Structures are given as C-alpha cells and as structure tokens.
Amino acid sequence: MSALTSLLLLNYVAKQLPQLVGKELGWTVIAEFIVLSLPFTVAMTLPMAVLVSTLHAFSRLAADSEITACKASGMALPRLMAPVIASGLVLSLIMVWFNDQVMPAANYQLQTLSNDIARKKPTFALRPQVINQVSPVLFLRAGHLASGSSEMRDVTIYDFSDNQRRRTIRAKSGHVELSRDGRDLILSLTDGSTTEVSRLEPERLQRVFFRTSSVKVRGIGNDLERNTSGGEKSDREKTVCELEAQMQLAVLSRDSVFKGMGTLDSTAARTIGNPRVLAGSGTVYCRMVRAFRRLSVPGVPSVAQAHAATLPSRLQDSARVAIQNSSATIPPAAQAPAQSVVPLAPTVAPSSGEPSPDDLAQRPMLVEGMKLQLANSQRIIDGNQVEIEKKFAIATACMVFALLGAPIAFRFPRGGVGMTIGVSLGVFGVYYCGLIAGEELARRGHLPAFVAMWATNAILLAIGLLLTARLGHEGTTTRGSEWSDQVGRWMDRLRPRMGSRVAKV
C-alpha cells in the first residue's frame, strides 16, 4: 500500500507542479497540499494493495511448498483463504466509512486550498536586459541589477494603463521596494523623463523631466490569502447522505415539473416520460446512519434529516413563485447554477372557457422550458446515484480482490513476482476501465447506476467464486498448474484428429 500510494501521489503532485512552483509557498502549505491529496489516492490504492499482497503471500506459500504441507496435514485450501477474506471484509467496511466521511471532507479542503493557491500571484523577480511584466499593464526593463540589493541602472518602464495614452518612463537609476503592508510595489526613480503620446493626437508628444519620481504598482503582494467562508461543494465533496438528500430534492422537482407539463401538453409528457428512481445503496445506508444516530444521540438530527426537513418549504416557495409567474416565460436552465434545482412547474388554473390566444402562444415556450428543467433534474439524479454507488463499489473491491487473488496464486505456484505484477496490472486495468465506462454510461442514462457501477465487481466476484470452487482439482503433472494440464489434454485430443485429416488429404 505504501509503494502504490507513493507512486500515485507522486504522479498527482507532479501534475500539480505548475500550480505550486514559483509562488514561494511555505513548507506547511506544501505539506498540507500533500496530506489532503492522500485520501482520494488511498481510496484507489487500498483495493490494489489487497490484491497485490494476497497474490504475493499465497504465491510464496505455494513456492515454498507450505501449501503442500497444509494439505498433507488435512487443512483445506478454502480454510486458508478464510482469514484473508475476513480481513478483506473488514477493510471494505472501513473503506465505506472512509469514502463517506474522510474523503469528501479532504476533497473539499483540497479544492479550497487549490483555489487559494491559484489566486496567489507568482513570485516577483526582475531579470536584467529583459522586459519584465510587473503587472498586466506595466512592463519594466533594467540594463543592470546590482547583486544582493534592489538597485537598478538604465531603467525603462512601459505603462499601458491608459487606453488613450501611451507612457514611457526612462531613468538613469532607481530601486525597488515593497510597501509596509507588503501588497504594493514602489519603484523609486532618479534623473529621468516621462514621455506621453496620445492616440487621438499622434503628432503631439509631451515630455516631462524629473530628478526623482516614484511609481506605485498595486496588488503585487505575495501573501497566500486563505478562504474561510467555504463554497459550493461538488458531488465528490459531499457525503452519501448529502448526495441522497440532494437527489430526493431533484426527484421532487422533476415530478413537479412533469406534472405541470402533463397539464400543458400531455403528448410531450408521454414522449419524455418520468422514470421511477429506485432505492439504491445510499437509501439503505442513510437509513442505517439515521437509526444509529437516533440510538446514540437522541434528539439530534442527522445531515440528511436537516436537508430533508427543508424540502417541503423549498417546494412550497417554488410553487408559490410559479403560481405568481405562471404567465411569464421560464428562464433557460443554462442560466441556473449547475447544482441547483428549482421546480418551475406552472400551475394552470382551471378556466371556464377556451384558453386565450396569448396562452396558446406561450404554451410551447413553457413546455420547452420544462424540458430543460427535466433534463437538469435528471442529470443531477444520475450523477448523484453514480457517485453514491461508486463509493460503495470501490470499498467492496477489497473483499472481491481478496477472494480473487488466492485461487489465482494457488494455480501458478511458481509464478513469482512476475505473476504477481502481471495479474495485478491485468485485474487493475479491467476493473478501472469497467468502472470508468460504467460511470460514463450511467451519467448519460444508458444504464442504471447500480448496474453500471457494480457490474465489474460482480464479474470479478463470480470469477473468484468459480476459481475457489475448483480448488482441490489440481493437476497431477509437473507442468506447473491446472491450466497447463488442461491445455495439454486439449492438445492431446486434437493431435489424433489433425493427423487423420492430414492422412485423408
């Protein structure tokens, strides 16, 4: 686990180097960035470490003939696997809590720190004989910089702060210093001139000579300003119960909009449809969490209860606004925040007569707006379901890999490190490719989230159970494994048939 985590962490930090270098960040900030990068890395490497360690341990046992000694003493091979499978189950339970509580909080803190670092300005450093960008509208060139001090000679400053005027400042000497608060840069110049040219009157030139002058450039401070107010969380920065509560709000919003669409245009409503959202792993898990919290701390609502308690009031407010603005057009969903769901189903009051021409003209526009709202709500529902199921699927992979690794190692007793690395890379590739493909299919609505995220786990679990069930049917030759025996028997059966066909020809 240490080796795999170090490799992936170094790879991630290397990708973030352009964001970190050149800003004079303290070692505490760098250490915090690395520590906050660990949780989501560990969530991926722990199942991988379980598979690698299981393959390595059992292949060593088989290579040293300790498996043979256990079998000779009457110990069945599944009994040897029982402690490993039990350990994998314990790790899976720990990873469920880790993926639900630790990883979202760390991802949120990491995203906040990354945004703070991105806002920090690069270290200001002057180089001689080069046009240095001091600010977006001010450039400086120094013919000579005294080493170990801030003195400059042969200074030229190009100022583009005024769109109507171009100003050039030249001075024989000068020096650079920061203001007392460290936020502004002050350039003190000696024996020079300022030349200004107007774009409106290019034939006129204004030149002012000075003995001493100063130029103040604001906002050059190099301090890291930390954001303590927080911000909007993405789906990977929320717990399971927070995702479940947001999904329930999206379901209620979608149903409200769909009902309004059925009132306005039943044909369009039947064409789009309103698929039922089935209860998934997140629903069961949040019910267990709420029950546990009620038993442990009576009277204290959970996060999911707090979100659920606000749903009726939000829906009532939204319905009230929709009733008041039933004759207005619906703003496009693209203008709303990406994670916001606002039910905008208009309530059509029953009328005694035929609808007016204005109502008929606005009806197609209202229906199109409802379609956008339905698509936005469905996107949030699919995304939250995928994120919830992914948290549980990756955690369960620990037990699946423990069950899969042992029988593979038994069938290749002389595979060694090469077998361990090869099989591990193959299983990792299949698992994570299946996970990524399933996530994409589920987010696009082609597959249910539960099926898409658990399919790879189910396939690998079936292979592990099949290989475990066939333990004890090892081959009787010294070719190395049951698979080589099977291939040898197939070849022995094919040789006589191939020989007879050649003879007939």
Order of alpha helices (4+ residues) and beta strands (2+ residues): alpha-alpha-alpha-alpha-alpha-alpha-beta-beta-beta-beta-beta-beta-alpha-alpha-alpha-alpha-alpha-alpha-alpha-alpha-alpha
